[in-house]
Amino acid sequence: MTTEPAGEWARRRTFAIISHPDAGKTTLTENILLASGAIHLAGQVRARGENRRTRSDWMKIERDRGISVSASVMTFEHSGLRFNLLDTPGHEDFSEDTYRTLTAADSAVMVLDAARGVEPRTLKLVEVCRLRDIPILTFINKMDREAMEPEALLDDIQDKLALDVAPMQWPSGSGRRFKGVMDVRSNEFLVFPGVEGIEPGKAARRVSLDDPQIGSVLPGDEMAELLDGAEMAREVCPPFNDQSYREGHLTPVYFGSALRRYGVRELIDALAEFAPGPQPEPALIKGAQTSVDPASKEVSGFIFKVQANMDPNHRDRIAFLRLASGEFKRGMKLKAETGKAITISSPVMFFAQDREIADEAYAGDVIGVPNHGVLRVGDSLSESGTIRFSGFPNFAPEMLRRARLKDPLKAKHLKKALESLAEEGVTQLFRPVIGGDFIVGAVGQLQFEVMQERVSAEYGIDVMFEPAPYETARWLSGSDADIEAFGDRHKSAIAQDIDGDPVFLAKSQWEVGYSEEKWPKVKFHRTKERGQGL
């Protein structure tokens, strides 16, 4: 593929924020936007003369519960770079949405609660990052509250995540004793201003450790403790190495308080300095395994998320397209691998649920493509239609529920609503060959609660999700004759997914294993990647 000199695409920095629930991810997201000047009031932005909401948690259920359950995209400029921030769901029940969002990220910021260290959800997210060699920068949050000792926090990261740590800062105390952090490289102290926090858009006040004024900030015993801790860190921890960071073996560590906006500006500066730009994306081109370079002239990209009804008044449907190469212009025609051409006449840039028309975009950018069921998660688009990107699987659900209507006359409306939400890629939808009920599959209970809320709020339908007589599902592959023979023996447990592919609804994991032994010519799959078979 022909390439062009590094230009606009080299300015892009696309990163995701990952954390365990309640570590402060959404607060950090909002204050990154404040510190970068993208917004001027918490929860609001002024753009094109209008005040618009910019909270990344835009669903009613998110606002009510104070959690993120849908990935959001926010774009801002800083230090001559364009950042695309991918805010992911923190709750483990939405791991599929998070997994797919990470496919669009070139780096990640891992947020840890200073009092809790590495928690289970964080561990799983880091494993996903490791699968894709995504470099991780660590922000230890809530230092203004009582916290673990910094040595213990670093040990926790090394032991649980098998990551080398390079502390770029060293804290002085925590909770009420928290005075700020020492910049290990510059030998300066970043003063924590207290409960009033940092003024939006400003960096922390810096005082050289050689400045006589430092004594008014740090008494002698606290200064000695700070210097001893920093020296210990230098001796025990490896120095920061850019190559090791970019290969995903080492994480630079920063400390702060997202709520007080302390350390946020320094975190953005670190991303500007260290985070990689767009990377080559593995792909199949005319059946041959290769990679697509971001400098390639051909415009290409992949759909990693579909979101319906971000604006319920317009029943919209937006596909999130991560551009992998080329210079995109509004009105271009891009082809799916099937050869179907799509004219993208109204592409949008995102700011949570708010948007504006994008006249151009480059590798690393995320644009929204309005569509009505044409594009699905995992679809690839390119000018030639010969490129297919991979890595967007559907996972076997861990919970299955039967969808039941309170008003049977709305059956057709329910079918449309469930199919529409399933096409977003967060839940699975199965239609048993025998019987008229829909079976919905999910990772956890919260997904059903969110779906119930959305079906009610967006479609005006009251639906209940009752226990189903199945525990898990497996996609089936093999010869038509073998699958048909298996289906004849298990008619009540055979269903079709939203693509019409055959699925076995099993009552237990034991039944899956038993069926695999009895039917060796039929393959039972835990994952399915759309467009690439099983």
N, C-alpha and C positions, 0 to 999 in steps of 0.2 A: 504494500500500500504506500502511495506517495505521501511525503510529509512536508510540512511547512515550518519555518523558523518559529521558535518559541515566541509567543506573543501574549495575547489576552489569557489564553488557557493557563499559562504559567503563573498568573496572578491568583488563580483559584485555590482556596483551601477549604475542602469539604470535610467536616468532622462531625462526629456523633458524641453525645453526652450519655454515659452509661452509669448506672448506680443501682444499689438496693433501694427499695421504697423508703421514703422519709430521710434520705441522706442529704436532701436539699437541692436536688437536680433542677427542679422547676424554678426555684428561687435563683439559683446560679444562672440559669438560662436568661431570665428576665434582667438580671443585673449585668450580664455580659452585654446585652443590648443597650442598657443604660450607659455602661462604661464606654462603649464604642460610639456613643452618640446616635445610635439608630433610633432610640426613643428618648423622650425627655421627661416623661412621667411614668411611674410604675404602672403597667397595665394599659398604657395608651401610646399611640403614635400619631404624629401630625404629618400627613402626606397629602399633597395636592390640595391643601387648604381645608382638609376635613380631619376631625378627630376620629380615629378608628381604633377599635379594640385590637390588642396584639398579644393577648395572653396565649401562650402555647396550648393551654388547656381550654379548648373552646367548646367542648361538649358540655351540656348541662350536668350530666352525671359526673364529669370531671370536676366541675366547679363545686358541686354539692359535696363530693367526697374528698376533694383535695388531692386527687391522684391523677396521673397521666395514663390514659388508656389508648391513646392514638398518637402515632408518630406525626410530628409537625416539622415544617421546614421554614427557616428564617434566614434571610440574606442581609448582610451588612458589610460596610467597607471599613477598613482599619489599616493604617500604615501602608497605604498604597496597594493593599490586597483586598480581594473580594472573598468574604467568608460565607459559606453555606452551612448553617448550623442545623443538624438533624437531631431534634429532641425526640427521644424514644420513650415508649411506655416503661415505667419503672416496675409495674406489677408483673410477677412471673407468669400470670395467666395469659399474658400477651406476648409470649416469647417468640412466636412466629413473626409477628409484626416487627419486633425488634431485630430478629435475625435478618430479615429481608432489608430493613433499613441499613444495617451495618454493611450490606453488600454495596451500598452507594457511598460509603464513607472511605476516605483515604487515611484518616487517623481518628483517635477517640480520646476523650477526656473522661477519666474514671474518677467519680466523686465518692469519697469515703467519709463517713461520720467519724469524727475524731474520737468519740467515746466508744465506738463499736468496731472499728477496723474493717477488715474484709468480711462481708456477710455472704450467705449462700447465693443470693441472686447475682451479686457481683462476680462470684467465682464462675458461674455459668456464662455470664456475658463475656468474661475474659477468655473463656475457652472458645467462644465463637470468634472473637477477635484473633485468637491464635490460629484458628483454622484458615483465616484469610490473611495472616501476616500483617494485621493492622497495628501500627505503633500506638502506644498508649502513654498519655501524659496524666499524672495523678494530681488531683487537688484534694487535700485533706481539709474538710469543711468543719465548721462549728468549733473553731479553736477558742472562741469567746465563752464556751461552756466547758465544764469539767471534762477532761479528755484523758486517754491513755498516754503514757509517756511516749515521746517521739521515737525513742529507740524501739519500744514495743510495737509501735505502728509499722515501722520499717521492717522489723522482723516478721510481722504478720503478713505483709505483702510478699516478702521473699519466700516464706514457708508455704503459704497457701496458694500463691499464684505462680511460684517458680519464676519470678521476675527479679532481675537485679534492680536495685534501687540507687538512684543518684540524687540525694537531697540537694536541691538548688537553693533552698532556704532552711534556716533552723529557727524554731520558735523559742520565745522566752516565756515559759509558763503556759497556763491554760486557764479558762474560766476567769475568775476575778483577778488572777495573777497574770493574765495574758497582756503583755506589753507590746508585742509585735514580733517581727521575724528579722533575722539577719540574712542579708543577701550574701551567700557564700562566695560568689565570684567577685563582687565589687567591694566586699568588706564594709557594707553600709547597713544601717539598721532602719527598717521600715516601721514607723511608729503607728501603733494602733490607737485611734483617737477615742475609743470608748464606745458607749452605747449610741452616740449620735451617728457613728459610722462615717464612711468616706462620702464626700459630696459627689453626686453622680458625675461621671466623666472624668474624675480626677484620680491621680495615682496617690499612693500613700506618701507621707512626708518622709524624706530620707535624711539620715544623719550619719556622717562618717563615724566609725568606731574610734577614730583618732581625734575627733572633734571634742574639745573640752566640754561642750554642751551635752554630750552623751550622758554625763553623770546626772543631769536633771531628769533624764528619761529612765535610765537604768542605774539604780544604786549599785555600789561595788560588789555586793554578794551576788546580785542577779546578773551582773556583767560577767563575773567569774564563772557562774553556772552556765551562761550562754556560750562563752568561749570554750569551756570544757566540753560541752555537748557537741559543738560544731567541730572541734578538733577530733573528737572520737568518731564522728561521722566521716570525716576525711580519711581517717586511718582504716576504718572498717568497710566503708562502702566504696565501690569503684567510682572513678571520676566519670562525668558524663561523656559519652561517646556517641556521636551522631549516627554512625553506621549501626551500632548496636541498638540504638533506639528505633531506627527506621526498620530494622529487621525484626522488631518485636521482642528483643531479649532484655531490654533495659527500659525502665521508666523514670523520667525526671519527676521529682516530687516537690510540690508547692503546698503551702499552708495558708489558711485564711478563714474568713467568715463571709459567706455569700450574703447572709441577711444584713450584715453591716457594710457590705460592698468592699470589704477589706481583702486585698489580694486579688481582686477580680481583674483589675487593669493589668497587673503583672502577669496574670494567667493568659490574657489575650496577647500580650507582648511575647510571651513564651511560645504561643501557637504561631505567631507571625514569624518568629525566629527559627523554630524547629520543625513544625508540622510540614509534611511533604505535600506537594501539589498533586495534580492528577497523575495516576499511575497507569501503566499498560493493563488492559483488561483481558483476561483469557476468553477466547471465543472460538467458535467453529466457523470457518469461512469455506463454503462449498465442500463441507464435510471434513476439512483438514483442521486439526487442532493448531491454533496459533494464538496471537494476542493482538489487540488493537492498541496502537500507540496514540496517546492524546494529541500528538502533533500531526496525525494523519489528516489529510484534506477532506476525506469523505466524512460526512456527518453521520454519526451513529450513536446509539444509546439503548438503554433498557428500562423497562417499567418495573420498579421495585415496590410500588404501592398504588392502590386505587382507593379513592375516598369518595363516597357518595354523600350528597346532601350537606356539604359544608355550608351551603346557603339553601336552607329548606324552602325558601320562597321561590327558588328557581329549579328545584329538583335537579341540581347539577351533578355531574359525575366527572371527577378530575383524575387523570392518570399521572402519576409522578414519574417523569422521565429524567434519568441521570444521563447526561451527555458524556460519552466516552471519547469522542474525537470530533474534529471539524469545527467550522464556524456556522452556527445555525442562524438562519434569517427567517423572520416572520413570513408566513405564506409558503414556506418550502413544502414539497411533497416528499414524504418518507415512506418507505415500504416495509411491511412486515415480512417475515421469512416466507409467508405463504404467497407473497407477491402482491398482496392487496395494498394499494397506494392510499395514503392518508394525507390530506392537505391540512397543515397545521396553521390555520388562519388566525387563531386567537390564543396563542400561547401565553401563559401567565407566569410571573415570578411570585413567590409566596412570602407572606409574612404572617405565619400562623394561618388563620382562616381568611385573612385579608390578602388581596392580590392586586397586581397591576399588569398591564399588557407588556410582554417582553418582545421588543423588536429584534433583539439578537441575543445569542447565548453561545457559550464555548464549553469545551471539555471541562468537566468538573462542576458545571452548573446543574441545578435541578429546576426544570420548568414543568408547568402543569399543562396537560393536553386535555382540553374538554372533549369528552366523547360519550356516547350513549351505548355502552356495553360492547364497543368494538375492541377495546384494549383491555388486556388482563395482566395480572402480575406475572412476570417472567417473559413477557413479549419483548422481542428485540425490534428496533427500527433502524433503518439505514437508507442511504440514497439508492444503493444497489439492490437491497433486499436479500443479500447473500450472507449477512452476518448474523450469527446467533450467539448471544451471551448466555452463560450458564450460572447455576448456583442459586436457584430460586425454588426450592422444593416445598411441596406440601407434606406435612408430617402427620402420621397416624394420630387421631385424637385420643386423648386419655379419658375423656368423658363423653357419653352419648345421651342425648335427651330427645324425647318425642315432643314435637310442636303441636299444641292443641289450641284451637280457637274458642273464644267465648261466644263468638257469633259465627256459626257455620256458614252463613251466607257470604262471608268474606274470604272464602277459600282461595279464589283466584287472586285476590289482593295480597293474601299472605304468601302465596307462591312467588309473586313478583318481588315482594319485600325481602323474603329470605334469599332468593337468588341474587338480588341486587347486593345484599350485604355479604353474601358468601363470595361474590366475585371480587370483593376487596381483599380476599386472601387471608382473613383473620380466622374465620371459622370454616368448617367443612359442612357441606349439605348433601345428604343422601336420600334418595327416593327408593324405598323398597319395591321390588318387582311385584310383590303381593301386598295389597293394602294401600290406603291412600295417604297415610300419615308421612310427614317429613321427619327425618331423623337428623338432628343437628349435632355435629361433633366439635369439641373444643378442648383446650388444654386444661382449663380450670373453670370453677363455678362463676367467677366474676364475669367471664365472657358471656354467659347466658344472661346475667343481670343487665349487662350493657346492651346486648341484643334486644332484650325485652323492652328496655327503656327507649332504644332507638326505633324499634318497630312502632311503639306507641307514639313517640314524639314526632317522627318523620312520616309515618304512614297512617296514623290514626287507627291502629289495629291493636286490640287487646289479645295478647297471646300468652299462653303458659307453657313452660318447658318442664314436662313431667319425666320421671325416670323411665328409661327404655330398657327392654330386656336384653340389652347388649352392653358389653364393657369396652370393646375396642373395635377397630376396623382395619382391614388389610386390602390393598389393591391387588387384583389378580392379573396374572399374565400367563401365557402358554398358548397352545394351539386352540383354535376355536372349538374343536371337538372335545378337548380335555376340559376347558372351562365350562362348556355346555353340560358335560357329564357331571361335573362337580355341582353346577347349579341345579341340575335335576334332583340331586340328593339333598340339597340344602336350600330349597326354594324360599323358605320363610326367612332365610338369612342373607339372601342376595339382594343387592341394591345397585343403583347407578349413581355416580357422583355428578357434579354439575356439568362435566364434559361428556357424560354418557359412558364413562369407563366402568367396568364391573368391579364391585366391591363386596367383600365378605364381612358381614357384621357378626362378630364373634361374641359369645356369652362370657368368655373368660380367656385369659392368656393360655390356659391349659388347652382350651379348644383349638386355639391357633396352632399350638405345637402338635396336637393330635392330628389335625387336618394336614399339616405339612408332612407328617410321616405317612399318612394313608394315601396322599395324593402327590407323589414326588414329581409328577410331570406338570403340576400347577405351582407357580411361584406366588408367594404371599409377601407383599412389599409393605414396609413401614413408611416409605416415602415415595412421592411421585413428583416428577418434574415436568411441568406442562410443556408439551411440544417435543419432548425428547424420549417419550416412551417410558417404560417402567424398568 
